[in-house]
Amino acid sequence: MRRTLIHILLALTCSCGVIAQTAPDEFERGNAFYRDGKYDQAALSYESILKQGLASSSLYFNIGNCYYRMGKVAPTILAYERALRLQPNDADTKHNLDLVNLKTPDRIEPLPELFFIEWLRSFSAVVPLHTTARLFAACWLLLFAGLSLFYLLPNLAVLRFLRGLAIASAIALIPLAIVLVSQVIDSRNRTDAVIIAAVVTAKTSPDAQSLDAFVAHEGLKVKLSDAVGEWMKIVLPDGKVGWIRSQDCERI
């Protein structure tokens, strides 16, 4: 269990006095329930903090631990995934998520990706959005500074350095732009979801009478690509596409 309240306390500084008094108390109450083995009450205490509009990676991590102890696979995965969304590099959360994923019946191999796309995806997962934006802005400045000074300085050695700097900045701008756009889209559009129904049969179209596409089980992470009424179009890691009812999955 984690006892840190860094993110919560920072959020509390902008909240009203009543919330500032109750959220730390609820967090400690949840910790006490967890130590006593009352995992359902601990989860309720932690989730009451979420209802106040306060969230942190540590809070979702603790909620995931509670559901894991209760044997609830889908809520556990959902909580850990939400923790990683806020803190992608947390080793403890990744470890626990790997453990609970072993309890899911679905073993789906993701589609192979080009090494370049895989590298960009890994970079995007490690480097936060604000850092990518700063790197992108820095490369732009270096590029324009190099091009501007290139025509002003007569020194040949300096000109070679500036030319190399401009070329390197221009090359770096391309992958940085791709990563930045993907991170912005991901931060605004929550397309990742987890199957919460024990078993769900995906359909080939948003219609209960349509043909069966595939069967998915509780805890499987999917992508949401479209919605029609109460139906959600999901994409599996291996590329399979199907429609399920919105009540059978929950966004991360």
C-alpha positions as CSV (number, residue, x, y, z in Angstrom):
1,M,0.0,0.0,0.0
2,R,1.1,3.5,-0.6
3,R,0.7,6.3,1.9
4,T,1.8,9.2,-0.2
5,L,-0.7,12.0,-0.6
6,I,1.4,14.3,-2.8
7,H,-1.0,14.6,-5.6
8,I,-4.1,14.8,-3.3
9,L,-2.6,17.5,-1.1
10,L,-1.7,19.6,-4.2
11,A,-5.2,19.3,-5.4
12,L,-6.5,20.2,-2.0
13,T,-4.8,23.5,-2.0
14,C,-7.3,24.6,-4.6
15,S,-10.3,23.0,-3.0
16,C,-12.7,24.2,-0.4
17,G,-11.9,23.8,3.3
18,V,-14.4,21.0,3.8
19,I,-12.8,18.8,1.2
20,A,-9.4,19.6,2.5
21,Q,-10.4,18.2,5.9
22,T,-12.1,15.0,4.7
23,A,-10.0,13.7,1.8
24,P,-6.8,12.9,3.9
25,D,-9.1,11.4,6.6
26,E,-10.8,9.2,4.0
27,F,-7.4,8.1,2.7
28,E,-6.1,7.1,6.1
29,R,-9.4,5.4,6.8
30,G,-9.0,3.4,3.7
31,N,-5.5,2.4,4.7
32,A,-6.8,1.3,8.1
33,F,-9.5,-0.8,6.5
34,Y,-7.0,-2.4,4.1
35,R,-4.6,-3.3,7.0
36,D,-7.6,-4.9,8.8
37,G,-8.5,-7.0,5.7
38,K,-11.7,-5.0,5.0
39,Y,-10.9,-4.5,1.4
40,D,-14.4,-3.6,0.3
41,Q,-14.7,-0.8,2.8
42,A,-11.2,0.3,1.9
43,A,-12.2,0.6,-1.7
44,L,-15.3,2.6,-0.8
45,S,-13.1,5.0,1.2
46,Y,-10.7,5.5,-1.6
47,E,-13.5,5.9,-4.2
48,S,-15.2,8.5,-2.0
49,I,-12.1,10.7,-2.6
50,L,-12.5,10.2,-6.4
51,K,-16.1,11.5,-6.0
52,Q,-14.7,14.7,-4.6
53,G,-12.9,15.3,-7.9
54,L,-9.5,14.3,-6.6
55,A,-7.4,11.6,-8.3
56,S,-3.8,10.4,-8.3
57,S,-1.8,7.5,-9.4
58,S,-1.3,6.3,-5.8
59,L,-5.1,6.5,-5.2
60,Y,-5.9,4.3,-8.2
61,F,-3.1,2.0,-7.2
62,N,-4.6,1.4,-3.8
63,I,-8.1,0.9,-5.3
64,G,-6.6,-1.7,-7.6
65,N,-5.0,-3.5,-4.7
66,C,-8.3,-3.7,-2.9
67,Y,-10.1,-5.2,-5.9
68,Y,-7.3,-7.6,-6.4
69,R,-7.7,-8.8,-2.9
70,M,-11.4,-9.2,-3.5
71,G,-10.7,-11.3,-6.6
72,K,-12.4,-8.8,-9.0
73,V,-10.3,-8.9,-12.1
74,A,-11.8,-6.3,-14.3
75,P,-12.0,-3.5,-11.7
76,T,-8.5,-4.3,-10.7
77,I,-7.2,-3.9,-14.2
78,L,-9.2,-0.8,-14.7
79,A,-7.8,0.8,-11.6
80,Y,-4.2,-0.1,-12.5
81,E,-4.6,1.2,-16.0
82,R,-5.9,4.5,-14.7
83,A,-2.9,4.7,-12.4
84,L,-0.6,4.2,-15.3
85,R,-2.4,6.8,-17.3
86,L,-1.4,9.3,-14.6
87,Q,2.1,7.8,-14.0
88,P,3.2,5.7,-17.0
89,N,6.6,4.7,-15.6
90,D,5.5,3.4,-12.2
91,A,7.2,0.0,-11.8
92,D,4.9,-1.3,-9.0
93,T,1.8,-0.6,-10.9
94,K,3.2,-2.3,-14.0
95,H,4.2,-5.3,-12.0
96,N,0.8,-5.7,-10.4
97,L,-0.9,-5.2,-13.7
98,D,1.2,-8.0,-15.2
99,L,0.2,-10.3,-12.3
100,V,-3.6,-9.6,-12.6
101,N,-3.4,-10.0,-16.4
102,L,-2.4,-13.6,-15.9
103,K,-5.8,-14.2,-14.4
104,T,-7.6,-13.2,-17.6
105,P,-8.6,-16.0,-20.0
106,D,-7.9,-14.1,-23.2
107,R,-4.3,-14.4,-24.6
108,I,-4.3,-12.2,-27.7
109,E,-1.0,-11.5,-29.5
110,P,-0.9,-7.9,-30.7
111,L,-0.3,-7.1,-34.3
112,P,3.4,-6.7,-35.1
113,E,4.5,-3.1,-35.6
114,L,7.4,-1.5,-37.5
115,F,10.4,-0.9,-35.2
116,F,10.0,2.8,-35.8
117,I,6.4,2.9,-34.7
118,E,7.2,0.7,-31.7
119,W,10.0,3.0,-30.7
120,L,7.8,6.0,-30.9
121,R,5.1,4.3,-28.9
122,S,7.6,3.4,-26.2
123,F,9.0,7.0,-26.2
124,S,5.4,8.3,-25.8
125,A,4.8,6.0,-22.9
126,V,7.9,7.1,-21.1
127,V,8.1,10.8,-21.8
128,P,5.2,12.9,-20.5
129,L,3.3,15.3,-22.8
130,H,4.8,18.5,-21.3
131,T,8.3,17.2,-21.8
132,T,7.6,16.3,-25.5
133,A,6.1,19.8,-26.0
134,R,9.3,21.4,-24.6
135,L,11.6,19.2,-26.7
136,F,9.5,20.1,-29.8
137,A,9.7,23.8,-29.1
138,A,13.4,23.6,-28.4
139,C,14.1,21.9,-31.7
140,W,12.1,24.6,-33.5
141,L,14.1,27.3,-31.8
142,L,17.4,25.5,-32.6
143,L,16.4,25.1,-36.3
144,F,15.4,28.7,-36.8
145,A,18.4,30.0,-34.8
146,G,20.7,27.8,-36.9
147,L,19.2,29.0,-40.2
148,S,19.2,32.6,-39.1
149,L,22.8,32.7,-38.0
150,F,23.9,30.7,-41.0
151,Y,23.7,33.8,-43.1
152,L,25.2,36.2,-40.5
153,L,28.4,34.5,-39.4
154,P,31.3,34.2,-41.8
155,N,33.3,31.7,-39.8
156,L,33.5,28.4,-41.8
157,A,33.7,26.1,-38.7
158,V,30.8,27.9,-37.1
159,L,28.8,27.6,-40.3
160,R,29.4,23.8,-40.4
161,F,28.3,23.5,-36.8
162,L,25.1,25.5,-37.4
163,R,24.3,23.5,-40.5
164,G,24.7,20.3,-38.6
165,L,22.6,21.7,-35.8
166,A,19.8,22.7,-38.2
167,I,19.8,19.3,-39.9
168,A,19.7,17.5,-36.6
169,S,16.9,19.7,-35.3
170,A,14.9,19.2,-38.5
171,I,15.2,15.4,-38.3
172,A,14.2,15.4,-34.6
173,L,11.1,17.5,-35.3
174,I,9.5,14.8,-37.4
175,P,9.2,12.0,-34.7
176,L,8.6,14.6,-32.0
177,A,5.7,16.0,-33.9
178,I,4.2,12.5,-34.3
179,V,4.6,11.7,-30.6
180,L,3.2,15.1,-29.6
181,V,0.1,14.8,-31.8
182,S,-0.5,11.2,-30.5
183,Q,-0.1,12.3,-26.9
184,V,-2.5,15.2,-27.3
185,I,-5.1,13.1,-29.0
186,D,-4.7,10.4,-26.3
187,S,-5.1,12.9,-23.5
188,R,-8.3,14.3,-25.0
189,N,-9.9,11.1,-26.3
190,R,-10.0,8.2,-23.9
191,T,-10.2,5.4,-26.4
192,D,-8.8,2.7,-24.2
193,A,-11.3,0.5,-22.3
194,V,-11.6,-2.7,-20.3
195,I,-14.2,-5.4,-20.7
196,I,-16.1,-5.6,-17.4
197,A,-18.6,-8.2,-18.3
198,A,-17.6,-11.8,-17.4
199,V,-18.2,-12.9,-21.0
200,V,-19.3,-10.8,-23.9
201,T,-20.0,-11.9,-27.5
202,A,-19.1,-9.2,-30.0
203,K,-21.3,-8.7,-33.0
204,T,-20.4,-7.9,-36.6
205,S,-22.7,-4.8,-36.5
206,P,-24.5,-2.8,-33.8
207,D,-27.4,-5.2,-33.7
208,A,-28.2,-8.0,-31.4
209,Q,-29.4,-10.1,-34.3
210,S,-26.2,-9.8,-36.3
211,L,-23.6,-12.5,-36.6
212,D,-21.1,-13.2,-33.8
213,A,-17.6,-11.8,-34.4
214,F,-15.7,-13.1,-31.4
215,V,-16.0,-13.8,-27.7
216,A,-14.1,-11.6,-25.1
217,H,-13.8,-12.0,-21.4
218,E,-13.5,-9.9,-18.3
219,G,-10.3,-7.8,-18.0
220,L,-9.4,-7.6,-21.7
221,K,-8.1,-4.2,-22.7
222,V,-9.5,-2.9,-26.0
223,K,-9.7,0.2,-28.1
224,L,-13.0,2.1,-28.7
225,S,-13.3,3.3,-32.3
226,D,-17.0,4.2,-32.7
227,A,-20.4,4.3,-31.0
228,V,-24.0,3.8,-32.2
229,G,-26.6,4.2,-29.6
230,E,-25.9,1.7,-26.8
231,W,-23.3,-0.1,-28.9
232,M,-19.6,0.4,-28.9
233,K,-17.2,-0.6,-31.6
234,I,-14.1,-2.2,-30.1
235,V,-10.8,-3.2,-31.6
236,L,-8.7,-6.1,-30.1
237,P,-4.9,-6.0,-29.9
238,D,-4.8,-8.4,-32.8
239,G,-6.9,-6.2,-35.0
240,K,-10.3,-7.9,-34.7
241,V,-13.2,-5.6,-34.7
242,G,-16.7,-6.1,-33.2
243,W,-19.6,-4.4,-31.5
244,I,-20.6,-4.8,-27.9
245,R,-23.0,-3.0,-25.6
246,S,-21.6,0.0,-23.8
247,Q,-22.5,-1.5,-20.4
248,D,-20.1,-4.4,-21.0
249,C,-16.9,-2.1,-21.0
250,E,-15.6,0.9,-19.2
251,R,-13.2,3.6,-20.4
252,I,-9.9,3.8,-18.7
